[in-house]
Amino acid sequence: MKGARVKFAVFIVAIALGIWSLIPTYQLYFMMPGQERALNARLARATSQDDSGRVQVDIADFQRQKVGVHKRALHLGLDLVGGMHLMLEVDKSKLAAEEAKDAGDRALEVIRNRVDQFGVFEPVIQKIGRDRILIQLPGVDRDRAKSLIGQTAQLKFQLVQDERTAYDALKTIDDKVKAGPGADTARAPGPDTARKAKPDTTRLQTRLDTASNDTSPVAIGEAEAGTLLSYVRTISGDFGVDDREYPEFKMLLERARPYWPEGYEFQFGPSEALEGSPVRRLYMLKTEPEMLGSAIKDARPAPYQGSEPGLANTWIVSLKLGRKDAAVFAQVTGRNIGRRLAIVLDNVVKSAPVIQSRIPDGNAMITTNDVNPDESRDLAIVLRSGALPAPVNIVEERSVGASLGNDSIRRGILASLIGALVVLVFMIVYYSVAGVLADFALVFNLFFLLAVLAGLRATMTLPGLAAMALTVGMAVDANVLVFERIREELGWGKTVMAAVDSGYDRAFVTIIDANATTIITAIALYFIGSGPIRGFATTLTAGLVINVITAVFLTRFIFDWWLARFEVKKLRI
Amino acid sequence: MIMRLIGDTNIPFVAKRGLFFSLSGLLMLASIAVVIIRGGFNYGVDFTGGSMVQVHFTQPVSTDAVRGALEKLGEGGAGLQRDDRGDFLIRVKPREFSGKETFTTVMRRQFETSFPGNQFEILRDEMVGPQVSKELQGKVLLAVLLGLVGILIYVSFRFDFRFGTGAVLSLVHDTLITLGFVALFNKEVTITLIAALLTVIGYSVNDSIVVSDRIREDVRKMRKESFFDVCNHAINKTLSRTIITALTTLFVTLALLVFGAASIKDFAFVMTVGIVVGTYSSVFIVANFVAEWEKKFPSKRRR
């Protein structure tokens, strides 16, 4: 058999690629749920604070790993896992033409900022067309999510306290927490706190790594375990916390709210990557805002055109304020030169530029030190989003409870398995050995289909599952065509080899034509475009293409091999 | 063990084509009649706009009681259905509510007062605005047209215009009759159902092509026989394959129909009906149509 080795090698490589493509999917759905349960059980068993701290770090690591795996795995649609699909439309009816221009971008920024705080696993936030925004939040309480999205954006400018003050404030809070409620000053450490005073080496380690090159005036990393300060590290001149510990830290900080210094508050920046690990900056802000977002008349990204050589080729945000607000701004900037003014959108500090000089005329500039315009563009959108309203209406909502999704998966898989099983048995009963061959091809068909879908990062939906079952039914068609043809050719008295040969040759054109038309309708379906149907169209198309390949090449290869190997003279088909 | 459902047949399909044309015509007329008598289709929220909510009560509640609660909301005309899990599917037309209220929030409050002590859970909540539903209608029409035109072009290109027209006509036939069943069983027309319909179209044309392909092949080989005989021979020769493929696909759609979740059942229903009708049309209609065309307008050159 000429070329049999090459064909075999191609087949083996295809299988290897398929397995490689499916590994993340296997990990995500078959290994990780168990690992997650084990971690949670460990957390429940943790006896001391040190213990639970270590488990928390492990859980955070696990979550990060999960995000990585999830990116490469076959996704389950909202109709299967439960969650919320929202289509929002920017309401431009009350906006002036100039305001309406980038209303979609502003709304997107505001929503992204909020969903980010919401802590949803792998949300989808997408702009569709000019004024629509698609949001998909897997496994989310719908009422909470909707109220969060429906609110109008709030942009505030607040003065930032310097690091020394913030450090002292955190220390005082720690001391007051330790002293317990009712006590105004720190008491001598009792036996309970003495136990906690044992330094937590795991935390220290992670912190020292990145803290080595900082110029912080305060000693960090020597704080007692369990205190606020034990979480804090320095991030290029700012305070911050490891993003993995952020939920824990935020909870502790919120709990200690009664001890916060009067007139000040703590807010975080968005999650950002620092030397590979995600962090969030922490700011101590004056609660009373210096100015509100409505003060801004316009904000645009622009290339730096000043004379400072260090800023050449970088991008800035050029700010324009209204006349009345310009006077306020002049006062604020004049009084606070050298201090930082935080730009806070919906309680997230988006940026905290240093005030360089008094700005008298309401024309300000925020430098970014970046040759890439992205940051300045994003910041400009943030600034405009606070100033100009971009009201949104929910025009489409589909939410499915997780329990219904689970039931759908269970029954969908059961039905698909039963259907596939009946087909497999029927093929063997009807075509004997050749039927086994077709079944073999069918199983590989499904394997390759899953692998390709995982490779395409496709989303498996309920109709997609049906399409998969359907491909099973239709996959045998190609084989049926070939087998029927072989039967016919054998009936004309041809030898087995010749019958198989011409059976495949004759059926080939028909198989191509037949599948091509089904693919045409699948593509048409793709254009209808809503999530579950797209899943169906993708699955069907991929299934049919793989179908043709396995039916025409794979079974043929095995057929030829089998005929040659066993010197089959009489074919029972 | 070797099985053979269909051996060598020589059924005079082409000679009896008048009978099949009349039967199909009758079925199509009946389908249109059913749609008219039913007063159109039972469109889902995808196309009408409005809300669809699936509610699960922990303690069983009667349909009348739920209807009563809905009447208090001024939604007495709401579509109300109970599925095999005992859940209620409630469908209402689009309506404006004040402030942040939606139908679901209002309904939840009403149910809390109407069924005190009975816990309920909202399993599914779909809301489609009027604008979006209008767009969906347009998109669906476009998709169906695109699919049909795509098939017409492909089949005309690969075969000839006669076969292309035959294939598309049989698709119209299949679609009409399947829609007749949808109306007869009062199935809700959703995007998913349209997807099933388009799949049926793809499947049916697949079948038609197998028959057409065989005609094309036999025309070259059987030079002595008349075109009618060639067509008849081709239908008979592909009959076994047509039926086996229909069977295997039906195994799957029937499994989905019996064991599948509620949301996939309507899909499986349309597929099942469509495959039966599609198989019928590719055996009895497509080749017969081409034969009839040949009789009316004989082609000069045999292809």
Chai-1 contact restraints between the chains, C-beta under 6 A:
chainA,res_idxA,chainB,res_idxB,connection_type,confidence,min_distance_angstrom,max_distance_angstrom,comment,restraint_id
A,V395,B,G129,contact,1.0,0.0,6.0,A-B,restraint_1
A,V395,B,Q131,contact,1.0,0.0,6.0,A-B,restraint_2
A,V395,B,V132,contact,1.0,0.0,6.0,A-B,restraint_3
A,E396,B,V128,contact,1.0,0.0,6.0,A-B,restraint_4
A,E396,B,G129,contact,1.0,0.0,6.0,A-B,restraint_5
A,E396,B,V132,contact,1.0,0.0,6.0,A-B,restraint_6
A,E397,B,M127,contact,1.0,0.0,6.0,A-B,restraint_7
A,R398,B,E126,contact,1.0,0.0,6.0,A-B,restraint_8
A,S399,B,D125,contact,1.0,0.0,6.0,A-B,restraint_9
A,V400,B,R124,contact,1.0,0.0,6.0,A-B,restraint_10
A,G401,B,L123,contact,1.0,0.0,6.0,A-B,restraint_11
A,L404,B,L123,contact,1.0,0.0,6.0,A-B,restraint_12
A,L404,B,R124,contact,1.0,0.0,6.0,A-B,restraint_13
A,S408,B,A261,contact,1.0,0.0,6.0,A-B,restraint_14
A,R411,B,G260,contact,1.0,0.0,6.0,A-B,restraint_15
A,R411,B,A261,contact,1.0,0.0,6.0,A-B,restraint_16
A,G412,B,A261,contact,1.0,0.0,6.0,A-B,restraint_17
A,L414,B,F259,contact,1.0,0.0,6.0,A-B,restraint_18
A,A415,B,A255,contact,1.0,0.0,6.0,A-B,restraint_19
A,A415,B,L256,contact,1.0,0.0,6.0,A-B,restraint_20
A,A415,B,F259,contact,1.0,0.0,6.0,A-B,restraint_21
A,A415,B,G260,contact,1.0,0.0,6.0,A-B,restraint_22
A,I418,B,A255,contact,1.0,0.0,6.0,A-B,restraint_23
A,I418,B,F259,contact,1.0,0.0,6.0,A-B,restraint_24
A,G419,B,F251,contact,1.0,0.0,6.0,A-B,restraint_25
A,G419,B,V252,contact,1.0,0.0,6.0,A-B,restraint_26
A,G419,B,A255,contact,1.0,0.0,6.0,A-B,restraint_27
A,V422,B,F251,contact,1.0,0.0,6.0,A-B,restraint_28
A,V423,B,T248,contact,1.0,0.0,6.0,A-B,restraint_29
A,V423,B,F251,contact,1.0,0.0,6.0,A-B,restraint_30
A,Y430,B,M3,contact,1.0,0.0,6.0,A-B,restraint_31
A,S432,B,I2,contact,1.0,0.0,6.0,A-B,restraint_32
A,L462,B,S263,contact,1.0,0.0,6.0,A-B,restraint_33
A,L462,B,I264,contact,1.0,0.0,6.0,A-B,restraint_34
A,P463,B,T192,contact,1.0,0.0,6.0,A-B,restraint_35
A,P463,B,A195,contact,1.0,0.0,6.0,A-B,restraint_36
A,A466,B,L256,contact,1.0,0.0,6.0,A-B,restraint_37
A,A466,B,I264,contact,1.0,0.0,6.0,A-B,restraint_38
A,A466,B,F267,contact,1.0,0.0,6.0,A-B,restraint_39
A,A469,B,V252,contact,1.0,0.0,6.0,A-B,restraint_40
A,L470,B,V252,contact,1.0,0.0,6.0,A-B,restraint_41
A,V472,B,V252,contact,1.0,0.0,6.0,A-B,restraint_42
A,G473,B,T248,contact,1.0,0.0,6.0,A-B,restraint_43
A,G473,B,T249,contact,1.0,0.0,6.0,A-B,restraint_44
A,G473,B,V252,contact,1.0,0.0,6.0,A-B,restraint_45
A,M474,B,T249,contact,1.0,0.0,6.0,A-B,restraint_46
A,V476,B,T248,contact,1.0,0.0,6.0,A-B,restraint_47
A,D477,B,T245,contact,1.0,0.0,6.0,A-B,restraint_48
A,V480,B,R241,contact,1.0,0.0,6.0,A-B,restraint_49
A,V480,B,I244,contact,1.0,0.0,6.0,A-B,restraint_50
A,V480,B,T245,contact,1.0,0.0,6.0,A-B,restraint_51
A,L481,B,R241,contact,1.0,0.0,6.0,A-B,restraint_52
A,E484,B,S240,contact,1.0,0.0,6.0,A-B,restraint_53
A,E484,B,R241,contact,1.0,0.0,6.0,A-B,restraint_54
A,T510,B,V210,contact,1.0,0.0,6.0,A-B,restraint_55
A,T510,B,D213,contact,1.0,0.0,6.0,A-B,restraint_56
A,D513,B,R158,contact,1.0,0.0,6.0,A-B,restraint_57
A,D513,B,I209,contact,1.0,0.0,6.0,A-B,restraint_58
A,A514,B,N206,contact,1.0,0.0,6.0,A-B,restraint_59
A,A514,B,I209,contact,1.0,0.0,6.0,A-B,restraint_60
A,A514,B,V210,contact,1.0,0.0,6.0,A-B,restraint_61
A,T517,B,I151,contact,1.0,0.0,6.0,A-B,restraint_62
A,T517,B,Y154,contact,1.0,0.0,6.0,A-B,restraint_63
A,T517,B,V205,contact,1.0,0.0,6.0,A-B,restraint_64
A,T518,B,G202,contact,1.0,0.0,6.0,A-B,restraint_65
A,T518,B,N206,contact,1.0,0.0,6.0,A-B,restraint_66
A,I520,B,G150,contact,1.0,0.0,6.0,A-B,restraint_67
A,I520,B,I151,contact,1.0,0.0,6.0,A-B,restraint_68
A,T521,B,G147,contact,1.0,0.0,6.0,A-B,restraint_69
A,T521,B,L198,contact,1.0,0.0,6.0,A-B,restraint_70
A,T521,B,I201,contact,1.0,0.0,6.0,A-B,restraint_71
A,T521,B,G202,contact,1.0,0.0,6.0,A-B,restraint_72
A,A524,B,A143,contact,1.0,0.0,6.0,A-B,restraint_73
A,A524,B,L146,contact,1.0,0.0,6.0,A-B,restraint_74
A,A524,B,G147,contact,1.0,0.0,6.0,A-B,restraint_75
A,L525,B,A195,contact,1.0,0.0,6.0,A-B,restraint_76
A,L525,B,L198,contact,1.0,0.0,6.0,A-B,restraint_77
A,F527,B,A143,contact,1.0,0.0,6.0,A-B,restraint_78
A,I528,B,K139,contact,1.0,0.0,6.0,A-B,restraint_79
A,I528,B,V140,contact,1.0,0.0,6.0,A-B,restraint_80
A,I528,B,A143,contact,1.0,0.0,6.0,A-B,restraint_81
A,S530,B,I191,contact,1.0,0.0,6.0,A-B,restraint_82
A,I533,B,I191,contact,1.0,0.0,6.0,A-B,restraint_83
A,I533,B,A195,contact,1.0,0.0,6.0,A-B,restraint_84
A,F536,B,A195,contact,1.0,0.0,6.0,A-B,restraint_85
A,R572,B,I2,contact,1.0,0.0,6.0,A-B,restraint_86
